[in-house]
């Protein structure tokens, strides 16, 4: 499979998911980019904006196994990873696998669980494995985590530690639909006479892995790599920033840029590919100094300011 096939197969997946999600093609594309990069997505937005439906729709369209975990203050790490239980018939302990053993995991309201439970996902997200009773168990591939959190309700929540936030390839928001889009949501619901939306599988796990491998064939010019490094470096040097994007942020720009190029039918990356995904890839990796944060400055605006200031290379 080559990068040109990514555009064809990716288009099929997006078209199928779009039968359930109205008017959010740009958001769906970015979620697909993360899947193609074998990365995880933190979705931060208000309730009722179809975050759960998006994750479930992608899993179905990809032909992948899907599990959902509702994070609550009393959720235990074993509720995610699984645990050993004693089988009386076999007279031995056997592994009861948790929901993390899947292809697409939805961690709903992830910031409602205590840090110990949140940390149970760290090894799975980074190493694609989990360790139980000293024994390592590999997770199915592909493995993608879609985590959601509510940006306005903080009572009874536990903010994600920076180490875990950094594990997410992207942080995105969905946003409210326009009047016309919301009207279409109502029309579709009335026409199908059911709350359930039917999604047809148009891919399968081996195909997803092949698409991920095809991304590695996308060419990145040296000037584009320098452009990526310059963007990340300037976030660290910004006067209002306490901690800028780490090299993991530069790698995120590289991977997402290649995935976007392939999704657009190209086998090479252009600066616009980087600019298009920079905010989602870097904003959650930037920590502001107290004064600008109190004044309402947000990390997304810092990244946009950096993008405006860094000279764009000419790639032929």
C-alpha positions as CSV (number, residue, x, y, z in Angstrom):
1,X,0.0,0.0,0.0
2,X,1.3,3.5,-0.9
3,X,0.3,7.0,0.3
4,X,-2.1,7.4,-2.6
5,X,-4.2,4.5,-1.2
6,X,-4.5,6.3,2.1
7,X,-6.6,9.1,0.5
8,X,-8.9,6.5,-1.1
9,X,-9.4,4.4,2.0
10,X,-9.5,7.4,4.3
11,X,-12.2,9.0,2.2
12,X,-14.3,5.8,2.6
13,X,-13.9,5.8,6.3
14,X,-14.7,9.6,6.6
15,X,-17.8,9.3,4.4
16,X,-19.1,6.4,6.5
17,X,-18.6,8.3,9.8
18,X,-20.2,11.4,8.3
19,X,-23.4,9.5,8.0
20,X,-23.7,9.8,11.8
21,X,-21.9,13.1,12.3
22,X,-23.3,16.2,10.6
23,X,-21.0,19.0,9.5
24,X,-17.8,18.2,11.4
25,X,-15.7,17.0,8.5
26,X,-12.7,18.9,9.7
27,X,-12.9,17.4,13.2
28,X,-13.4,13.9,11.8
29,X,-10.3,14.3,9.5
30,X,-8.2,15.2,12.5
31,X,-9.4,12.2,14.4
32,X,-8.6,10.0,11.5
33,X,-5.1,11.6,11.3
34,X,-4.5,10.5,14.8
35,X,-5.6,6.9,14.0
36,X,-3.3,6.9,11.0
37,X,-0.4,8.0,13.2
38,X,-1.2,5.3,15.8
39,X,-1.9,8.1,18.3
40,X,-4.4,9.0,20.9
41,X,-6.9,11.9,21.1
42,X,-8.1,14.1,24.0
43,X,-11.5,15.6,23.1
44,X,-12.3,18.6,25.3
45,X,-15.7,20.1,24.8
46,X,-19.2,20.6,26.3
47,X,-21.6,17.8,26.8
48,X,-24.0,16.7,24.0
49,X,-21.6,17.4,21.1
50,X,-21.4,13.8,19.9
51,X,-18.0,13.0,21.3
52,X,-18.9,9.5,22.2
53,X,-20.8,9.0,19.0
54,X,-17.7,10.0,17.0
55,X,-15.5,7.5,18.8
56,X,-18.0,4.7,18.4
57,X,-18.7,5.5,14.7
58,X,-14.9,5.4,13.9
59,X,-14.6,2.1,15.6
60,X,-17.5,0.6,13.6
61,X,-16.3,2.1,10.3
62,X,-12.8,0.8,10.9
63,X,-14.2,-2.7,11.7
64,X,-12.4,-2.6,15.0
65,X,-13.4,-3.7,18.5
66,X,-14.7,-0.9,20.7
67,X,-15.0,-0.5,24.5
68,X,-16.2,2.4,26.6
69,X,-15.2,3.2,30.2
70,X,-17.1,5.7,32.2
71,X,-14.5,7.3,34.5
72,X,-15.8,7.9,38.0
73,X,-14.1,8.8,41.4
74,X,-14.4,5.1,42.6
75,X,-13.0,3.5,39.4
76,X,-10.0,1.3,40.2
77,X,-7.0,0.5,37.9
78,X,-8.1,-3.1,37.7
79,X,-11.5,-1.9,36.2
80,X,-9.5,-0.8,33.2
81,X,-6.6,-3.2,32.9
82,X,-8.3,-6.3,34.3
83,X,-7.2,-8.7,37.1
84,X,-6.5,-12.3,37.9
85,X,-9.4,-14.2,39.5
86,X,-9.5,-17.7,40.9
87,X,-11.1,-20.3,38.7
88,X,-12.5,-23.1,40.9
89,X,-12.9,-25.6,38.1
90,X,-9.4,-25.2,36.9
91,X,-8.0,-24.6,40.5
92,X,-5.9,-21.7,39.2
93,X,-5.9,-18.0,38.7
94,X,-6.9,-16.9,35.3
95,X,-6.8,-13.4,33.7
96,X,-10.0,-11.6,33.3
97,X,-9.1,-9.0,30.7
98,X,-10.3,-5.4,31.2
99,X,-11.7,-3.0,28.6
100,X,-8.2,-1.8,27.7
101,X,-7.9,-5.0,25.6
102,X,-9.6,-3.6,22.5
103,X,-8.8,-1.6,19.4
104,X,-10.6,1.6,20.1
105,X,-11.1,2.6,23.8
106,X,-13.3,5.5,24.8
107,X,-12.2,6.9,28.2
108,X,-15.3,9.0,28.9
109,X,-14.8,12.0,31.3
110,X,-11.3,10.8,32.1
111,X,-10.6,13.6,34.6
112,X,-13.3,12.3,36.9
113,X,-11.1,9.3,38.0
114,X,-8.3,9.7,40.6
115,X,-4.7,9.9,39.4
116,X,-3.9,6.3,40.3
117,X,-6.6,5.1,37.9
118,X,-5.7,7.6,35.2
119,X,-2.1,6.3,35.4
120,X,-3.4,2.8,34.6
121,X,-3.7,4.0,31.0
122,X,-0.2,5.4,30.8
123,X,1.6,2.2,30.0
124,X,-1.2,1.1,27.6
125,X,-1.0,4.4,25.7
126,X,2.7,4.6,25.4
127,X,3.9,0.9,25.3
128,X,0.7,-0.7,23.9
129,X,0.9,-3.2,26.7
130,X,-0.2,-3.6,30.3
131,X,1.5,-5.3,33.2
132,X,-0.5,-7.4,35.7
133,X,1.1,-9.3,38.6
134,X,4.5,-8.8,37.0
135,X,3.4,-10.3,33.7
136,X,3.3,-8.2,30.5
137,X,0.4,-8.5,28.2
138,X,0.5,-6.9,24.7
139,X,-2.6,-5.1,23.6
140,X,-4.5,-5.7,20.3
141,X,-3.3,-3.6,17.3
142,X,-4.3,-1.1,16.3
143,X,-4.9,0.5,19.7
144,X,-6.3,4.0,20.0
145,X,-7.6,5.9,23.0
146,X,-10.2,8.6,22.6
147,X,-10.6,10.4,25.9
148,X,-13.1,13.1,26.7
149,X,-13.3,15.7,29.4
150,X,-15.7,18.6,30.2
151,X,-14.0,22.0,30.2
152,X,-16.5,23.8,32.4
153,X,-17.3,21.4,35.2
154,X,-14.4,21.0,37.6
155,X,-16.1,20.0,40.8
156,X,-15.2,16.4,41.7
157,X,-12.5,16.2,39.0
158,X,-8.8,15.4,39.0
159,X,-6.8,17.4,36.4
160,X,-4.8,15.1,34.2
161,X,-1.0,15.2,35.0
162,X,1.1,16.8,32.4
163,X,2.9,13.4,31.7
164,X,-0.4,11.9,30.7
165,X,-1.6,14.9,28.7
166,X,1.6,14.7,26.7
167,X,0.8,11.1,25.8
168,X,-2.1,12.4,23.7
169,X,-1.0,13.1,20.1
170,X,-3.8,15.7,19.7
171,X,-6.2,17.7,21.8
172,X,-9.3,18.8,19.8
173,X,-12.6,20.4,20.4
174,X,-15.8,19.8,18.5
175,X,-17.8,23.0,18.7
176,X,-21.4,23.6,18.3
177,X,-23.1,23.0,14.9
178,X,-24.4,25.9,12.8
179,X,-28.2,26.4,12.6
180,X,-28.4,24.6,9.3
181,X,-26.3,21.7,10.6
182,X,-28.4,21.3,13.7
183,X,-31.6,21.4,11.5
184,X,-30.0,18.5,9.5
185,X,-29.4,16.6,12.7
186,X,-33.1,16.8,13.5
187,X,-34.1,15.9,9.9
188,X,-31.9,12.8,10.0
189,X,-33.3,11.7,13.3
190,X,-36.8,12.1,12.2
191,X,-36.1,10.2,8.9
192,X,-34.5,7.1,10.5
193,X,-37.1,6.9,13.3
194,X,-34.5,5.8,15.8
195,X,-31.8,7.2,18.0
196,X,-29.4,4.6,16.7
197,X,-27.3,5.4,13.7
198,X,-26.3,2.6,11.4
199,X,-22.6,2.6,10.4
200,X,-21.2,0.0,8.0
201,X,-17.7,-1.3,8.4
202,X,-15.5,-0.3,5.5
203,X,-12.2,-1.4,6.8
204,X,-10.6,-3.9,9.3
205,X,-7.7,-4.0,11.7
206,X,-5.1,-5.4,9.2
207,X,-6.1,-2.6,6.7
208,X,-5.7,0.0,9.4
209,X,-2.2,-1.3,10.2
210,X,-1.4,-1.2,6.5
211,X,-2.6,2.5,6.3
212,X,-0.4,3.3,9.3
213,X,2.6,1.7,7.6
214,X,1.9,3.6,4.4
215,X,2.3,6.9,6.2
216,X,6.0,6.1,6.7
217,X,6.5,6.3,3.0
218,X,5.6,10.0,2.9
219,X,8.6,12.2,2.1
220,X,9.5,15.1,4.4
221,X,12.0,17.7,3.1
222,X,14.8,19.0,5.4
223,X,13.4,22.5,5.2
224,X,10.0,21.3,6.5
225,X,11.7,19.5,9.3
226,X,13.6,22.7,10.2
227,X,10.2,24.5,10.1
228,X,8.8,22.0,12.6
229,X,11.7,22.4,14.9
230,X,11.6,26.2,14.7
231,X,7.9,26.1,15.7
232,X,8.5,23.9,18.7
233,X,11.5,25.8,19.8
234,X,9.7,29.2,19.7
235,X,7.0,27.9,22.0
236,X,9.7,27.3,24.6
237,X,11.2,30.8,24.0
238,X,7.9,32.7,24.2
239,X,7.8,35.3,26.9
240,X,4.4,34.2,28.2
241,X,5.3,30.5,28.3
242,X,6.6,28.6,31.4
243,X,7.1,25.2,29.6
244,X,7.1,24.9,25.9
245,X,6.5,21.9,23.6
246,X,8.8,19.0,24.1
247,X,10.5,17.0,21.3
248,X,7.5,14.8,21.5
249,X,5.6,17.8,20.2
250,X,7.9,18.0,17.2
251,X,7.4,14.3,16.5
252,X,3.7,14.8,16.7
253,X,3.9,17.6,14.0
254,X,6.0,15.3,11.8
255,X,3.7,12.3,12.1
256,X,0.5,14.3,11.7
257,X,1.9,16.3,8.8
258,X,2.8,13.0,6.9
259,X,-0.7,11.6,7.6
260,X,-2.4,14.8,6.4
261,X,-0.3,14.8,3.2
262,X,-1.3,11.1,2.5
263,X,-4.9,11.8,3.3
264,X,-4.8,14.6,0.7
265,X,-3.3,12.2,-1.9
266,X,0.3,13.5,-1.7
267,X,3.5,11.5,-1.0
268,X,5.3,14.6,0.4
269,X,4.6,17.1,3.2
270,X,4.1,20.8,2.6
271,X,4.2,23.6,5.3
272,X,0.4,23.9,5.1
273,X,0.1,20.3,6.4
274,X,2.0,21.4,9.5
275,X,0.1,24.6,10.0
276,X,-3.2,22.9,9.8
277,X,-2.6,20.6,12.7
278,X,-0.1,22.6,14.8
279,X,-2.6,23.9,17.3
280,X,-4.1,20.5,18.0
281,X,-0.7,18.9,18.3
282,X,1.1,21.5,20.5
283,X,-1.4,23.6,22.5
284,X,-1.9,21.0,25.2
285,X,1.9,20.6,25.6
286,X,2.4,24.3,26.4
287,X,2.2,25.6,30.0
288,X,1.6,29.4,30.5
289,X,3.1,31.5,33.2
290,X,0.6,32.5,35.9
291,X,0.1,36.1,34.9
292,X,-1.0,35.6,31.2
293,X,-3.1,32.6,32.3
294,X,-5.0,34.8,34.8
295,X,-5.5,37.4,32.1
296,X,-7.2,34.9,29.9
297,X,-4.4,34.1,27.5
298,X,-4.7,30.5,26.2
299,X,-2.1,28.2,24.8
300,X,-3.9,27.9,21.4
301,X,-3.4,31.6,20.8
302,X,0.3,31.2,21.7
303,X,0.7,28.5,19.0
304,X,-1.1,30.6,16.4
305,X,1.1,33.6,17.3
306,X,4.2,31.4,16.8
307,X,2.9,30.1,13.5
308,X,2.4,33.6,12.3
309,X,5.9,34.6,13.2
310,X,7.9,31.6,11.9
311,X,9.0,32.0,8.2
312,X,7.4,29.5,6.0
313,X,9.8,27.5,3.8
314,X,9.3,27.1,0.1
315,X,8.9,23.5,-0.9
316,X,8.8,22.5,-4.5
